[in-house]
Every structure is written in structure tokens, then in C-alpha cells.
Amino acid sequence: MFRFELHHQDAGTAARLSTFHTPHGPVQMPAFMPVGTQGTVKGLTAQQIAATGAQMVLSNTYHLALRPGDEVVRDLGGLHAMMGWSGPILTDSGGFQVYSLAERTVVSEEQAVFRSHIDGSTIELSPERAIAIQQNLGSDVAMVLDHVVALPCPPEQLREATERSIRWAARCQAVAQRPDQCLFAIVQGGLDPVLRVDCAERLASMNFPGYAVGGLSVGETPDQMRETLQATMPAMLADRPRYLMGVGRPEDLLMAIGLGIDLFDCVMPTRNGRNALAFTDAGPIRLRNLKHQRDPKPLESGCPCAACRHSRGYLRHLFVAGEMLGPILLTIHNLTYYQRLLAASREAIAADRFAQFCTERRAGWSDAG
Amino acid sequence: MFRFELHHQDAGTAARLSTFHTPHGPVQMPAFMPVGTQGTVKGLTAQQIAATGAQMVLSNTYHLALRPGDEVVRDLGGLHAMMGWSGPILTDSGGFQVYSLAERTVVSEEQAVFRSHIDGSTIELSPERAIAIQQNLGSDVAMVLDHVVALPCPPEQLREATERSIRWAARCQAVAQRPDQCLFAIVQGGLDPVLRVDCAERLASMNFPGYAVGGLSVGETPDQMRETLQATMPAMLADRPRYLMGVGRPEDLLMAIGLGIDLFDCVMPTRNGRNALAFTDAGPIRLRNLKHQRDPKPLESGCPCAACRHSRGYLRHLFVAGEMLGPILLTIHNLTYYQRLLAASREAIAADRFAQFCTERRAGWSDAG
């Protein structure tokens, strides 16, 4: 039910063009998944998500397990039926949220024990439970539970968390049962290239149908992220999807695509959209700025999204007046921007001009005032 | 550019089927206008508003004059261009908001002087200014500025406010200039049938292209509203649109249609939708109720709206989780419900069975638990 087709590798970079087939349809890669944390991409109907060009969405195990509860999701027909989203869905494992959101987390070999950020109740998340939840959710791609640590981290502690992540990946693999759901492993190892390569190789030997790079975009510099990714990529199997979790800015996406990453998710376009920041080829626009008050231009000429049927002046008014439609329209625009960036990247790879494409885009972005 | 076509009057009631032609297209009446206070029906794109079946929307002079300012709206191409709404638009005059929202309002013969509810700044609204603002907004239908009073009101004060409303209507009429904008008068008179009839007759003699009944739905009982409307309707010209401002619940709409009202606006479907209350043929549903947690049924079977592609369980989850999509979907559902109610009313009038239709609908609503 799952198949990865590698179509072409760019002549000048490691960027690659591929299709990932899932029970809910194919994903043309490189691809970007909008984040639908609580079973909804904030403010958008399923129809509006599809209209941005999104092929696959991400939803969060941690949040859905807390609310409405994974058994409720199952009883409502699973995540696809509940959201009304007929395309592929990937669910994370909760590892990152246990690290970033939960209160008083204690990680033992058995499991993570933490307090809910919603009501303070105690919750136990083991690798087996992370898989059981994701099986109830019914996503196309489930992720193994990993042990994410804050950086910088003492070497011994980082090594232990990475070793534990590998053991937990094996426990996840042992209990994953749904034939219509595949399980991706997550390479950890902080900013240590040796640890990263070791982790990637050992997970590769376990033959997962897809691999993610986790534990990045947690506060390190862009250079550190790139160097870590550069060191890790050669150790990641080339014949399966490679997913960089939680990244990132448009320039981060181009950098990672150039290193051979196929799949992304990030709250950047949605969260920034809700905060009145719009991405464009000429760099970001801050809509609250007074200079947009009477500006009749759309955010980006030629953009087919619902926001770009309006003037910057109207969009600014919506934010200043505290109207929901402002965040909604900018979320639509930013997701459309990301999808168009990915579509253009795929075209550039197909034409063996990805490096040139990156140079052109970066020049446009840095022109911004 | 404006024409009112009366097609048919129901055999058993005063309900009527008509078309009101405007520069932005025809409106099949009886019709309901969703309220887009600040130039946006809260949470909905123009495309989503149209998908509910809405033909014409209302926007508020008071709010737009304060923010972003009517000259800004004009500079952004007028309200139609700014909102991206290509159908007809009606703007109220600000009279009701000066009464209900503004702080420290002082009404003299010349104008109303009040403080903005946003920043406390002093604003003067004369009949001439109300028209100038609406001309900048560029709505299809403008409303005269009226002097709305709180009920109950001493008879002498009510009479004076009603007389002033008539004088202000004449001042509005004297300065209204846009050929692509028509001006409706507003019948006032509180709950006094004699005053209402007098006001209606005197405004009728001034030959406005349309007439509204104002100053109702301000705290009186449903019986008082019906009795006042019953007394007023015979004095309102039959050959022009008759608009009941700010009304109301589904049962109020049927009552008023039966008395010969053609046009409505109300925040009831949108405001209630944002508060998790959904209208259905079996009465209202409160989505936050725990009993909906695992309910796979849509709000209303057979409803074509975007909300009804989802389960009640999912909609409840969205509200409990504080997700914007909950208010958005329930707004869509409630507006669709109102539009379907109006469309069914028009069909019933055409078939000379409006009274029976009302009986059937009321029976369904009162079945609610």
C-alpha cells in the first residue's frame, strides 16, 4: 500500500524528485505538510487546505490523545473522516511535544511520564502507547516515539537519549500492526555528526519504510542545522522518503531539499500568518504596518489564493480590527506560498536547475526592505 | 438602476414573492442579509458567504467610519472591491450603533455627538455625514440616519425622536447623490401604533425607493414586536421593498414574512454560531454539550454546508479545543440554515401555502428537547 518512486536527481545538487504512494493517494515530493495540530489546520476548512495545494497534512498525537482522546477520534471514524481530509495524513509520535509542551516530564527506559499542559493530569506515553494512539487515529504515516532533549546537552546524556530513541524505535516497530499505516523512524543525535551517522545507520539496518531527521530546529543556528544535516544525509537510505521534522523557513526548505530531503512540516506559515506576517518572493510583509493602510495591491501579484483577491489595505484593516478573517486569509496565503515554492522546486529539479532556482529565490527574499 | 418586481402574494397571508434589482444584481425576496459589521462576515471568505446562498450582505456605517475610515474604504475601491463581494450590499446609517454602542451620546437637532467605543474620540454624525460616509462606502442601498431611543420611553420623548427621524430622513434625501445607490427610509415610533402609522404615512409621501421598520428587536416581547408590525404594515407602500431591521430568530422571520416583510438582517445566526449554537429544523443544538462527544451525525442531514460534512463530535471537539474552525463552521451552517429557510419560504409563497409551511416549521422547532 506504500511505495516510494524516485524519479530524478538534480544534476547539480542532491535534490530529488519523487512520488510517495499512500492508501490515501500519492504525494509529489519534495512536499510540505501544513500542521493541523488538533485535527484542524487553524481556521481552514478541508476544502481551503486542499486549495492551497497541500497534498498531505500533519496532525499531533500528543494533542489528539489529550483532546478529544484517540478513542473518540477512532469512534468518529478516524482522523481522515473526522477532519474531512481525504488525502494522506502523517501523525507525529508525541515525542517532541512531551519535550516542548508537557510539564514535569520524567523519561525512563519504559516510558515518558508527564503532566498535560491542558489540565495538569498525569499521562504515560510509552512507545507501545504512541503506536496504539496512532493506530486509533488511523494516519497513513505514523512516527516512532523518540526521546528529544534540549540543546546544548552533555554528551553522555545526548548519547543515552539517542540510544533510547533507537530502542524505542524497535519497540514501536514490534507493535505496529495496521497494514494501511506505515512507520517512519527518527534519526536523533543532537548536533554531533558521529552520533547522527551512527543513529542513522543503525535505524537503516532496521528497514523502516521511511526516515525522519528529528531534534533539529530547536534553537540551533541555521549553520549548525545545515552542518548536522549535511553530515547525516549520506547515512540515510536513498530509496525511501526522507523527512526533516519541524523545518522551517523558506530558505531552510531550499537548503534541505538541496541536501536530499523530501518532506517537511512546520508551523512557520500558519503561525506567522495568524500574526500578520505574509511570505512573498520579495521577502516577508508585516501587514499591521501603517504603510499598507491604503495600498490597493495584493500581497503577491499572480498568487491565486483567496487572500490575494484582496488589497493589502483590506488585510491590514482585518488585523487592526481584530477580525478572524485576517488570520484566515494570511494562513491561506502563506500555505499557498509554501506549496508554490515546493511546486517550483520540483520543476527546477526536473529541469536540473535547482541550484540556480535557489540563488534566484534567495536574491528576491534578501531584496526585502 | 433599481427596480422592485412584485411577483406574487400568498393566498393565505400577506407574504409576498418579489425581486429587487440592484446595480450588483437581483435579490430574490423575502431575503436575509448576513451581517458583515467591519466589512467582513466574521470568519468567512466572500466565497464562503456566497456558498451559504446569501444574495446581499449588510455592513455597518458606524464601524467602518471609525475603522478603517470611510475614505480609506473609498480609496481601496469601495466596499464591494474591498470585501471582494460582487453582490448587492446594504449599509445601515449608524443610528442604531450610536444608540447601542457609542458612549456619552448627545443628540441635537443638528446631529448626534458621541464618543467612539474603540478609542473614546468624539465623533459627530449628522444626516448629511451619514450619507457622505455611505457614498464613500458605495453600498447599493443606503439607510437614512434615524434617532433610535431606548424602550420604554416617555411618550413625548418618543414622539420627538420620531419627528426628528422624519426631518433627518428629509435631510438625507436632500443630499443623497449617487445614481448607483438608493436610499431607504426608516419607520420609527416605538411600540405606539398611532405614531408608527403616522411616521410610515409621512415617509411614504416622501417617495423613498424602499422602507424599513426600525427600532424593533430592542428588548420588547415577541408579541409586542408582532403587534407593532401588524399595526404598521398597512401604512407601508406595497410597491417597494419592506425591510425589518435587526430581526431575528427563525420564528420571527416567518412571522414577519407573513405580515409582508421582504428583507431582514440579524447577527443571530453568526453570533450564535460563534457561541456553539446551531440552528436546525428540529430546534437549536448546543454543540458544547458532552452528549455530542462521539456523535457521528451531522448537524442536519441533507444540509449541503461545509459544517455538515463533519460529525457533531468533531464540531464539539473544535469548540472544546478553542479552535477557530468551530465558530467558522457553525457560522457557515447557521447562515446556510437561514438562507434555506428563506428559500423554502419563497417556494411556499409561490405555492400559496406559506401559513402551512410556518405551522410545519414551528412544529419541528418546538420538538427540540
Interface residues (C-beta under 8 A of the other chain):
Chain A: Q38 G39 T40 K42 G43 L44 T45 A46 Q47 Q48 H63 R67 P68 V72 D75 L76 G77 A81 M82 M83 G84 Q293 R294 P296 A306 R309 H310 S311 G313 Y314 R316 H317 L318 V320 A321 E323 M324 L325 P327 I328 L329
Chain B: Q38 G39 T40 K42 G43 L44 T45 A46 Q47 Q48 H63 R67 P68 V72 D75 L76 G77 A81 M82 M83 G84 Q293 R294 P296 A306 R309 H310 S311 G313 Y314 R316 H317 L318 V320 A321 E323 M324 L325 P327 I328 L329
